[in-house]
Amino acid sequence: MENNLDVLNYQELIKKYSWILERDHNCILSPDSDGLLCGLFMSNYLNWKIVGFYDGKILIKDKKIDLNECIFLDMEIFRDFIRSAGHHIVLYSQRAIPELWTNLNQCIQPNLLRGYYGQTHFKNKYPLAMIHLLIGILDNQEKINIETESICPLLFTDGTFKNLFNYPENCLSWLHYLGADRKSSALHKIFFNECYTITSLMIALKELFKVISQDDYSDKIKISTREGKIDGLQKDNSYFRFDDNTWLKTENFLKYLSAKTKWNYIQDKWTKSDFDVFQFTKKSNKARVGIFRQILSENPLSMAQTSGNLIEYTIDPHNIFKNI
């Protein structure tokens, strides 16, 4: 794909990753508000089904589904035959690009599209959420309507509203890259709208924070503990399901998002039981060229540079994609 650092060529992206606009796929999400928005969006527009979640320590998926056929949203899966879409910094240095870097050939990754890597470009990394990129892509196939009430949750997710004010120059660069400064773009209403003053946005965010602080709402699905043990799930015969409290909080938040965005929450599109569960080893190490090469030699399942001097990565001792 031709690399243009200034403006994203959506048609070239869609040509290379045509699966992103195909209907009826099964997907696995990150268990946070960005992942939930992605699932709500893709199930509404393309009839995708949400069959599992992955948080870097635990992966759960519908027992009936072939993991190799799933598309992973809001994360990068470091396997050349797995389709994924994420927005982390995954390449530390251009001096440490091994042959197996083709493992990300099926990954839609904005930082890689712009040639950004952590050693030099960490401060220029993608500052928005995965849902914003998905809206930009699908808006090239059909007109995506952005409800005024959806703007607040779409700015809340992944701390986007914080980045807009903390890193305005970088955010404006990326908004131009995504075409959000064009009035014809669906992203324009989110980021260049005249609906919110700073004060009115603060009031809207205050109301959103009030919602998610309630005991029966949660903008994150907790599927693992800090130590990597299973959480929020309970054994049901040979498989797992969300415990009642976890799913109640998740479903209430999905219904809240659906009411704001007008993206239909379709219960049958969201798997909540009969899960296979896989546990992984999550590690972290300093962000250095030699250490990055060492990390890649371990063939991580996923990885991300989470700060200027730290890389987090997941090792799969089960080789799950080969064992399905």
C-alpha positions in Angstrom: 0.0 0.0 0.0 1.3 3.4 -1.0 2.5 5.3 2.1 1.2 8.9 2.2 1.9 10.5 5.6 -0.4 13.5 4.9 -3.8 12.0 4.0 -5.1 8.4 4.3 -6.1 6.9 0.9 -9.2 5.0 2.1 -9.7 3.4 -1.3 -6.2 1.8 -1.2 -6.8 0.7 2.3 -10.1 -0.9 1.5 -8.6 -2.6 -1.6 -5.9 -4.2 0.6 -8.1 -5.0 3.6 -11.4 -5.7 1.8 -12.6 -7.8 4.7 -13.2 -4.7 6.9 -16.3 -3.9 4.8 -17.5 -7.5 4.4 -20.7 -8.5 6.1 -21.4 -11.3 8.7 -17.9 -11.8 10.2 -17.2 -13.0 13.7 -15.1 -10.6 15.8 -13.2 -10.5 19.1 -13.0 -7.2 20.9 -10.9 -5.5 23.5 -13.1 -5.4 26.7 -13.2 -1.6 27.1 -15.5 1.2 25.8 -13.6 1.5 22.5 -14.0 -2.2 21.9 -17.7 -2.1 22.9 -18.3 0.8 20.5 -16.5 -1.1 17.7 -18.7 -4.1 18.3 -21.9 -2.0 18.4 -20.9 -0.2 15.2 -19.9 -3.3 13.2 -22.9 -5.4 14.3 -25.3 -2.5 13.4 -23.8 -1.7 10.0 -22.3 -5.0 8.8 -24.1 -7.6 10.9 -20.9 -8.8 12.6 -21.2 -11.0 15.6 -19.2 -10.5 18.8 -17.9 -13.9 19.8 -15.2 -13.1 22.4 -12.9 -10.7 24.1 -9.1 -10.4 24.6 -7.3 -8.2 27.1 -3.7 -9.3 26.7 -3.9 -11.8 29.5 -7.1 -13.7 28.8 -8.9 -14.6 25.6 -12.4 -15.9 25.6 -14.3 -17.0 22.5 -17.5 -18.9 21.6 -16.7 -22.6 21.8 -18.3 -23.2 18.3 -16.2 -20.6 16.5 -12.9 -21.2 14.7 -10.5 -18.7 16.1 -8.6 -18.5 12.8 -11.7 -17.1 11.1 -12.2 -14.3 13.7 -11.4 -10.6 13.1 -9.8 -8.9 16.1 -10.8 -5.3 16.7 -8.9 -2.7 18.8 -5.8 -4.8 19.0 -3.0 -6.1 16.8 -2.5 -9.9 16.5 1.0 -10.8 15.5 0.2 -13.7 13.2 0.3 -13.3 9.4 -3.0 -15.3 8.8 -5.1 -13.4 11.4 -7.0 -10.3 10.5 -6.9 -7.5 13.1 -7.2 -3.7 13.5 -5.4 -1.8 16.2 -3.8 1.6 16.9 -0.9 1.1 19.3 2.7 1.7 18.6 4.0 -1.8 17.7 7.2 -1.1 15.8 10.0 0.3 18.1 12.7 0.9 15.5 13.2 0.8 11.8 16.6 -0.8 12.5 14.8 -3.8 14.1 12.4 -5.0 11.4 12.8 -8.8 11.0 11.4 -11.0 8.3 8.6 -12.1 10.5 7.3 -8.4 10.5 5.0 -9.7 7.8 3.1 -11.2 10.7 1.2 -7.8 10.7 0.4 -7.9 7.0 -3.3 -8.5 7.7 -3.5 -5.8 10.4 -5.0 -2.3 9.8 -2.7 -0.1 11.8 -2.6 3.7 11.4 0.8 4.1 13.0 2.3 1.7 10.5 0.4 3.3 7.6 2.2 6.6 8.4 5.5 4.9 9.0 5.5 5.8 12.7 7.7 3.8 15.2 8.3 4.3 18.9 11.9 5.2 19.0 11.3 8.4 17.0 7.6 9.0 16.7 6.1 8.0 20.1 4.8 11.5 20.6 3.2 11.5 17.2 1.4 8.2 17.7 -2.3 7.8 16.8 -4.2 9.7 19.6 -7.8 8.7 18.8 -9.8 5.5 19.3 -10.3 2.5 17.0 -13.9 3.4 16.5 -12.9 6.7 14.8 -10.9 4.9 12.2 -13.7 2.4 11.6 -16.2 5.2 11.1 -13.8 6.8 8.6 -13.4 3.6 6.7 -17.1 2.6 6.6 -18.1 6.2 5.7 -16.4 5.6 2.3 -18.9 2.8 1.6 -22.1 4.3 3.0 -22.9 7.5 4.7 -22.6 7.2 8.4 -24.9 9.4 10.4 -23.4 10.8 13.6 -26.1 11.7 16.2 -25.4 14.8 18.2 -25.9 12.8 21.4 -23.2 10.3 20.3 -20.5 12.9 20.2 -19.8 12.8 24.0 -19.3 9.0 24.3 -17.2 9.1 21.0 -14.9 11.7 22.6 -14.8 10.0 25.9 -13.6 6.6 24.7 -9.9 5.8 25.1 -9.5 9.3 26.7 -9.8 11.0 23.3 -11.0 14.2 24.9 -7.9 14.4 27.0 -5.6 13.9 24.0 -7.4 16.7 22.1 -6.4 19.2 24.8 -3.1 17.7 25.8 -1.7 17.1 22.3 -3.6 19.5 20.0 -1.0 19.6 17.3 -0.7 15.8 17.0 -4.5 15.4 17.1 -5.0 18.0 14.3 -2.4 16.2 12.2 -4.2 12.9 12.6 -7.7 14.4 12.0 -6.4 15.8 8.8 -4.9 12.4 7.9 -8.3 10.8 8.4 -10.1 13.5 6.4 -12.1 14.6 9.4 -11.5 18.3 8.4 -13.7 17.7 5.3 -17.3 18.6 5.9 -18.4 15.5 4.0 -16.7 13.2 6.5 -18.7 11.5 9.2 -15.8 12.3 11.5 -16.3 16.0 10.9 -19.4 16.2 13.1 -17.5 14.5 16.0 -14.4 16.6 16.0 -15.3 19.9 14.1 -18.9 20.2 15.3 -20.6 23.4 16.5 -22.8 21.5 19.0 -20.4 21.6 22.0 -18.7 24.5 23.6 -15.9 23.5 26.0 -18.4 24.1 28.9 -21.2 22.1 27.3 -18.8 19.2 26.6 -17.6 19.2 30.2 -21.3 19.1 31.4 -22.0 16.2 29.0 -18.9 14.3 30.1 -19.9 14.9 33.8 -23.2 13.2 33.0 -21.5 10.3 31.3 -19.1 9.8 34.3 -22.1 9.8 36.5 -23.7 7.0 34.5 -20.6 4.8 34.5 -20.0 5.3 38.2 -23.3 3.6 39.0 -23.0 0.1 40.4 -25.0 -1.4 37.5 -23.0 0.2 34.7 -19.4 -0.4 33.5 -17.5 0.8 30.5 -15.0 -2.1 30.9 -15.5 -5.8 31.0 -13.1 -7.3 33.6 -12.1 -10.7 32.4 -8.8 -11.0 34.2 -7.2 -9.9 37.4 -3.9 -7.9 37.6 -2.1 -11.2 38.0 -3.7 -12.7 34.9 -6.3 -14.9 36.6 -9.8 -15.4 35.3 -12.3 -12.8 36.5 -15.9 -11.8 35.7 -16.5 -15.4 34.4 -17.9 -18.5 36.0 -17.6 -22.2 35.1 -20.7 -23.6 33.4 -20.1 -27.3 32.8 -17.0 -27.6 30.6 -17.1 -23.9 29.5 -17.4 -20.4 30.9 -20.0 -17.7 30.9 -20.0 -14.1 32.2 -21.2 -13.9 35.7 -24.6 -12.2 36.1 -23.2 -9.0 37.6 -20.5 -8.6 34.9 -22.9 -9.0 32.1 -25.6 -6.8 33.7 -23.2 -3.9 33.9 -21.9 -4.5 30.3 -25.3 -4.8 28.8 -26.6 -1.7 30.5 -23.6 0.3 29.2 -24.2 -1.2 25.7 -27.9 -0.1 25.9 -26.7 3.4 27.0 -24.3 3.6 24.0 -27.0 2.4 21.6 -29.4 5.0 22.8 -26.8 7.7 22.2 -25.5 6.5 18.9 -28.7 5.0 17.4 -26.5 1.9 16.6 -28.8 -1.0 17.4 -27.8 -3.3 20.3 -28.9 -6.7 19.1 -28.6 -9.2 21.9 -28.2 -12.2 19.6 -25.0 -10.6 18.2 -23.2 -10.7 21.5 -22.0 -14.0 22.9 -22.2 -14.1 26.7 -21.8 -17.9 27.5 -20.3 -21.1 26.3 -16.8 -19.6 26.1 -13.5 -21.3 25.7 -10.9 -19.5 27.9 -7.2 -19.2 27.1 -4.7 -17.8 29.6 -1.4 -16.2 28.5 1.8 -14.9 29.9 2.0 -11.1 29.8 5.4 -9.5 30.0 7.0 -6.1 29.9 10.5 -4.8 29.1 12.4 -1.7 28.4 12.0 -0.1 25.0 15.4 -0.6 23.4 16.5 -1.9 19.9 18.2 -5.0 21.2 15.4 -5.8 23.6 12.8 -5.2 20.9 14.6 -7.8 18.7 14.6 -10.2 21.7 10.8 -9.7 22.2 10.2 -10.4 18.5 12.3 -13.6 18.8 9.7 -14.9 21.3 7.0 -14.6 18.7 4.6 -12.5 20.8 0.9 -12.9 20.2 0.4 -9.2 20.6 2.4 -6.2 21.8 2.4 -2.5 22.3 4.8 0.3 23.3 2.8 1.8 26.2 5.2 4.6 27.1 8.4 6.1 25.8 10.5 3.4 27.6 8.2 0.4 28.0 7.0 -2.4 25.7 4.2 -4.8 26.9 3.7 -8.1 25.1 1.9 -11.4 25.4 3.4 -14.8 24.9 1.1 -17.7 23.9 2.3 -20.9 25.4 -0.7 -22.8 23.9 0.0 -21.8 20.3 -3.8 -21.4 20.1 -4.1 -20.4 16.4 -2.3 -23.6 15.4 -4.2 -25.8 17.7 -7.7 -24.9 16.6 
